[in-house]
Amino acid sequence: MKADAVRGHLDGLLLAVLEPGPLHGYAIIAAVQKRSGGALELRTGTIYPALNRLERLGLLSSSWQSTGERRRRCYALTDAGRQALAGERTAWREFTSAIGSVLDPGTPPGLTT
């Protein structure tokens, strides 16, 4: 899938994969790839600036965790992040419904997935 397809939806993707619980950067990349059936492959150069921005906005919190001798920064949703995720989901449903109405006009509005 083209990288441009993710543009504008990266925040929602990151917030969604963090909904079940905290993850470190590479686990976030793996979760997006797994949940997308391998269609989405995010790069570290894409997600880390986004994670830092989401943390500055108060949508994520982070902490350092040690695994053996390795230290990893783990990210978790804040309450504001959960609210933002709900807004992202609503906006996504509205967007896909509108696009679906144009691309597949035979489908009644609200029935597109």
C-alpha positions in Angstrom: 0.0 0.0 0.0 1.3 3.5 -0.8 2.7 5.6 2.0 0.4 8.4 0.9 -2.6 6.2 1.9 -1.6 6.4 5.5 -1.1 10.2 5.5 -3.7 11.9 7.5 -4.6 8.7 9.4 -1.3 8.0 11.2 -2.5 9.5 14.5 -5.6 7.3 14.5 -3.6 4.2 13.7 -1.1 4.8 16.5 -3.8 5.6 19.0 -5.8 2.5 18.0 -2.9 0.0 18.4 -2.1 1.5 21.8 -5.7 1.2 23.0 -5.2 -2.3 24.5 -2.1 -1.3 26.4 1.4 0.2 26.3 3.8 -0.8 23.6 7.3 0.2 22.5 8.0 1.6 19.1 8.9 -1.6 17.2 5.9 -3.4 18.8 3.7 -0.5 17.6 5.0 -1.0 14.0 4.4 -4.8 14.3 0.9 -4.2 15.7 -0.1 -2.0 12.8 1.3 -4.4 10.3 -0.5 -7.4 11.9 -3.8 -5.6 12.2 -3.6 -4.5 8.6 -2.9 -8.0 7.4 0.6 -6.8 6.3 -0.8 -4.0 4.1 0.6 -1.2 6.2 4.3 -1.1 7.0 5.3 2.0 9.0 8.9 3.1 9.2 10.6 4.2 12.4 11.3 7.6 10.8 7.6 8.0 10.5 6.3 6.8 13.8 8.7 8.2 16.3 8.2 11.9 15.4 4.4 11.2 15.5 4.6 9.5 18.9 6.6 12.4 20.2 4.1 14.9 18.8 1.2 12.9 20.3 2.9 12.9 23.7 3.5 16.7 23.5 -0.2 17.1 22.8 -1.0 15.0 25.9 -2.6 12.1 24.0 0.1 9.7 25.0 2.4 9.2 28.0 5.7 7.4 27.9 8.1 5.7 30.3 11.3 3.8 30.0 11.2 0.1 30.6 14.1 -2.3 30.8 14.1 -5.8 29.2 17.3 -7.4 30.2 20.0 -4.9 29.3 17.8 -3.1 26.8 15.8 0.0 27.6 12.8 0.8 25.6 10.4 3.7 25.7 6.9 2.5 26.0 3.9 4.6 25.0 0.4 4.5 26.5 -2.9 6.3 25.8 -4.0 9.0 28.2 -7.6 9.8 28.9 -7.3 12.6 26.3 -5.8 10.1 23.9 -8.9 7.8 24.3 -11.1 10.8 23.6 -9.1 11.6 20.5 -9.3 8.0 19.3 -13.1 8.1 19.6 -13.0 11.3 17.5 -10.7 9.7 14.9 -13.1 6.7 14.6 -16.1 9.0 14.1 -14.2 11.0 11.5 -13.1 7.8 9.7 -16.6 6.4 9.6 -17.9 9.7 8.1 -15.1 9.8 5.6 -15.5 6.3 4.4 -19.3 6.7 4.2 -18.9 9.9 2.0 -16.2 8.3 -0.2 -18.2 5.1 -0.5 -21.3 7.1 -1.6 -19.3 8.5 -4.5 -17.4 5.4 -5.5 -20.3 3.0 -5.0 -23.5 5.0 -5.5 -25.6 1.9 -5.5 -25.0 1.3 -1.8 -27.3 3.3 0.5 -25.4 5.8 2.7 -24.3 4.3 6.0 -23.9 0.8 4.7 -20.4 1.2 3.5 -17.6 -0.4 5.5 
